[in-house]
Amino acid sequence: MTDASGTFSKQVADAANTRMAHSGVQLMNWFSVACELQRDWRNDVEGFGNLLASNLTGYQNIIGSYREDLWKGILQFQVMHHI
């Protein structure tokens, strides 16, 4: 993973990435690897969503907005159907 080189030096990270690319390695970041491992969003949606939310602030905001809209929809359904 390109963002897990173990260095704070851009020069060292770039050199490591170049060596790996020349050796035929497909360079990917942690998000790409996580999405490939997940493969199917129907599997463990909550766990994968929590992984993304804990590492990507923007995604955390999207999840929060979705959950709020989902909750509003559930409440609206219950009111409409007298549940």
N, C-alpha and C positions, 0 to 999 in steps of 0.2 A: 504494500500500500504506500502510495507516494506521500501521504500525510503522516506516516508512522516511521520515518527514517531514523528517529532517535537523535536528531541533531537540531540545533537552533540556528545553524549556519545555512543560509540559502545556497551558498557555493558548494558546500559538502553535500547537501540534499540533491542539488542539480547534478553533481558528478555521480552520485549513487544512482539516480534515475537514468542517467545516460548509460552507465555501465549495464544496468538491468535491461534497458531497451535494446542495446546492442546485442544482448544475449538472448533476445526473443521474448522477454517478459512483457506481458500486457500490463501497462501501468494503470492503476486504478486507485481511487481514494476510498476511505472507509465507507462512505455512503453507497458507492457502486457495489462494493463487496457485500454490504448488508442487504441491498436490494436483490442481488443475485442469490444470496442464501435464502432470502424470504421467498423468492420466486412467485408465489401466489398470494395475493393480498387477502384471500379468504382464509388463510392459515394464520392463526395467532395474531389477529389484527391488533388487539389491545396491547400485547407484549411488544410488537414491532412499533406500534404507534408511540408507546412509552419510551422505547429506545430513541426514536427520532426526536420526540419532544424533549428528552433530557439532554440532547446534544445540539439541537437546532432551535433557537429561540423563535424564529419565524414560524416553524412548523408547530411549535407549542401553541402559538397564537391561533393558528388555523384549527388545530384540534379543539381548543377551548371554544372557539366560535361554532364549530360543528356540533360539539356536545350541547352547547346552549340551544342551538337551533333544533337539535334532535329532541331535547327535553321539552321545548316549547311545543313541538309537533305532537309529542306524546300527550302532553297536558291538553292541547286543543282537541285531539282525538277523544280523550276521555270525557271532556266536557260535551262534545258533539254527540257522543254515544251514551251519555249519562252513566259512565262507569265510575 
